[in-house]
């Protein structure tokens, strides 16, 4: 039980790191999405290299090339989750209004709670569903600003990509639990693959724009934090912790993200943030009881 709690705690740090994603992305300037993804995942790969070196000093030395010798199914899962999610997310934002796309994307914590019920040894409790729904309601308030949604069939392709975002990340997280024998250090290899694929997408879809001044610090922050260490701690959490509790806690990400934007002057405070905070915190308490 102690290991399970530790895993949940470690996994929840990913939510804290993801809360900085919007702020750091905004501060990164005009860097195109896929270029930013390539740069940040290259740094995330270097985080993995640091983890490999640390493991080597603890007596688990493995040659670098052997770190990439993973079963085909493991490679498929890592690329599906890390690259598939980000590709679908960027396409959703290109093809649909960001408010609607953002909210649909935030189905993933609720889907984690539901999908996890099919894992061995896991059960779905009513409190977890209620907690996840409260969290989704809070996320909805933040994303929409309390103004409601305008669903337009014209953006059907974008909505489909947004749904794919939620399904991909939820299923990747749950399937990672099934692949519990795969060490978290394997995420480093996934990050290298994602960086390479992002370079290809950048060359196909975008013009290169390099960061200027302090924007470089934001890019480095992205690669070390929400697009770096977060994926390692999340992987550890979903494999060792309470995955349904993590799904409920994940709704704190949009709340903390908005609060950080307000704190640095990139957004205005409002009553919506207060109500959303009550819903998300309440949902986390209800969903994690027991």
Rosetta blueprint (number, residue, H / E / L):
1 X L
2 X H
3 X H
4 X H
5 X H
6 X H
7 X H
8 X H
9 X H
10 X H
11 X H
12 X H
13 X H
14 X H
15 X H
16 X H
17 X H
18 X H
19 X L
20 X L
21 X H
22 X H
23 X H
24 X H
25 X H
26 X H
27 X H
28 X L
29 X L
30 X L
31 X L
32 X L
33 X H
34 X H
35 X H
36 X H
37 X H
38 X H
39 X H
40 X H
41 X H
42 X H
43 X H
44 X H
45 X H
46 X H
47 X H
48 X H
49 X H
50 X H
51 X H
52 X H
53 X H
54 X H
55 X H
56 X H
57 X H
58 X H
59 X H
60 X H
61 X L
62 X L
63 X L
64 X H
65 X H
66 X H
67 X H
68 X H
69 X L
70 X L
71 X L
72 X H
73 X H
74 X H
75 X H
76 X H
77 X H
78 X H
79 X H
80 X H
81 X H
82 X H
83 X H
84 X H
85 X H
86 X H
87 X H
88 X H
89 X H
90 X H
91 X H
92 X H
93 X H
94 X H
95 X H
96 X L
97 X L
98 X H
99 X H
100 X H
101 X H
102 X H
103 X H
104 X H
105 X H
106 X L
107 X L
108 X H
109 X H
110 X H
111 X H
112 X H
113 X H
114 X H
115 X H
116 X H
117 X H
118 X H
119 X L
120 X L
121 X L
122 X L
123 X L
124 X L
125 X L
126 X H
127 X H
128 X H
129 X H
130 X H
131 X H
132 X H
133 X H
134 X H
135 X H
136 X H
137 X H
138 X H
139 X H
140 X H
141 X H
142 X H
143 X H
144 X H
145 X L
146 X L
147 X L
148 X L
149 X L
150 X L
151 X L
152 X L
153 X H
154 X H
155 X H
156 X H
157 X H
158 X H
159 X H
160 X H
161 X H
162 X H
163 X H
164 X H
165 X H
166 X H
167 X H
168 X H
169 X H
170 X H
171 X H
172 X H
173 X H
174 X H
175 X H
176 X H
177 X H
178 X H
179 X L
180 X L
181 X L
182 X L
183 X L
184 X H
185 X H
186 X H
187 X H
188 X H
189 X H
190 X H
191 X H
192 X H
193 X H
194 X H
195 X H
196 X H
197 X H
198 X H
199 X H
200 X H
201 X H
202 X H
203 X H
204 X H
205 X H
206 X L
207 X L
208 X L
209 X L
210 X L
211 X L
212 X L
213 X L
214 X L
215 X H
216 X H
217 X H
218 X H
219 X H
220 X H
221 X H
222 X H
223 X H
224 X H
225 X H
226 X H
227 X H
228 X H
229 X H
230 X H
231 X H
232 X H
233 X H
234 X H
235 X H
236 X H
237 X H
238 X H
239 X H
240 X H
241 X L
242 X L
243 X H
244 X H
245 X H
246 X H
247 X H
248 X H
249 X H
250 X L
251 X L
252 X H
253 X H
254 X H
255 X H
256 X H
257 X H
258 X H
259 X H
260 X H
261 X H
262 X H
263 X H
264 X L
265 X L
266 X L
267 X L
268 X L
269 X L
270 X L
271 X H
272 X H
273 X H
274 X H
275 X H
276 X H
277 X H
278 X H
279 X H
280 X H
281 X H
282 X H
283 X H
284 X H
285 X H
286 X H
287 X H
288 X L
289 X L
290 X L
